[in-house]
C-alpha cells in the first residue's frame, strides 16, 4: 500500500492493525488520493486497532475541509466494526476476556480464549451537530438513528 500511495503513506510508516483491514484502508486512501489537491499538506500520524475497530489519525487542511474524505474516514472506521481484522471476512465486534476485537468465527479463538460477540453490536455515533447516525453494513451507508440507551 505504501507503493500505491507514496504521497500519503511515509516510507517508514508502521500500521498497528492486522491485515484483514487492508481492503478498508485501500478504499480510504483511494478517496484521499483522488480528493487531495496536489501539494496539499497531509500527515498520516497513526493507523491502529482501538477498542476492536480501526482508527485513522491523519491531518491536513484539505482533509478536514473535504466532505468526501471525511465521509470515507467515517466509513472506514464503521466498516472495520463488521470486518474480521485478521482475514477481512465479515466479523462481529466481540470481547475476549476484556479485550475488544472484531473477528469472524474462524478467528474467534486466540491463545486458547474465545471472543464472545458483544450484545451492543451496532456502530452508532453522534455528529458534531448532535444528530445520531448508525452504520448499516448491508447498505454500506449511514442512516439517522436515535440515541442509543448508553447515551440517554
Residue pairs with C-beta under 8 A, 6 or more apart in sequence:
1 9
1 22
1 25
1 26
1 29
2 9
2 10
2 11
2 13
4 26
4 29
5 29
5 32
5 33
7 33
7 42
8 29
8 32
8 33
8 36
8 42
8 44
9 29
9 44
10 44
13 44
13 47
15 25
15 47
15 48
16 46
16 47
16 48
16 49
17 47
17 48
17 49
17 54
17 85
18 49
18 85
18 86
19 86
19 87
19 88
20 83
20 84
20 85
20 86
20 87
20 88
20 89
20 91
21 49
21 54
21 80
21 83
21 85
21 88
22 88
23 83
23 88
24 54
24 76
24 79
24 80
24 83
25 47
25 54
25 56
25 76
27 72
27 75
27 76
27 79
28 56
28 72
28 73
28 75
28 76
31 68
31 69
31 72
32 42
32 58
32 63
32 69
32 72
34 68
35 62
35 66
35 68
35 69
36 42
36 60
36 62
36 63
36 66
36 69
37 62
40 60
40 61
40 62
41 60
41 61
41 62
42 58
42 59
42 60
42 62
42 63
43 58
43 59
43 60
44 56
44 57
44 58
45 57
45 58
45 59
46 55
46 56
46 57
47 54
47 55
47 56
47 57
48 54
48 55
49 55
49 80
49 85
49 101
51 100
52 81
52 93
52 94
52 100
52 101
52 102
53 77
53 80
53 81
53 93
53 102
53 123
54 76
54 77
54 79
54 80
54 85
55 77
56 73
56 76
56 77
62 69
63 69
63 70
63 73
64 70
74 125
74 142
75 135
75 140
75 142
77 123
78 123
78 135
78 137
78 142
79 135
79 137
79 140
80 102
81 93
81 102
81 123
81 135
82 90
82 91
82 92
82 93
82 102
82 123
82 135
82 137
83 89
83 90
83 91
83 102
84 90
84 91
84 102
84 103
84 104
84 106
84 107
85 91
85 101
85 102
85 103
85 107
86 103
86 104
86 107
87 104
87 106
87 107
89 104
89 106
90 104
91 102
91 103
91 104
91 107
92 102
92 103
92 104
92 117
92 118
92 121
93 100
93 101
93 102
93 117
93 118
93 121
93 123
94 100
94 101
94 102
94 103
94 108
94 115
94 116
94 117
94 118
95 101
95 115
95 116
95 118
96 108
96 110
96 113
96 114
96 115
96 116
97 113
99 115
100 118
101 115
103 115
108 114
108 115
109 115
120 148
120 150
122 134
122 135
122 148
123 134
123 135
124 132
124 133
124 134
124 135
124 145
124 148
125 132
125 133
126 132
126 133
126 147
126 151
127 133
131 144
132 144
132 145
132 146
132 147
132 148
132 151
133 142
133 143
133 144
133 145
134 142
134 143
134 144
134 145
135 141
135 142
136 142
136 143
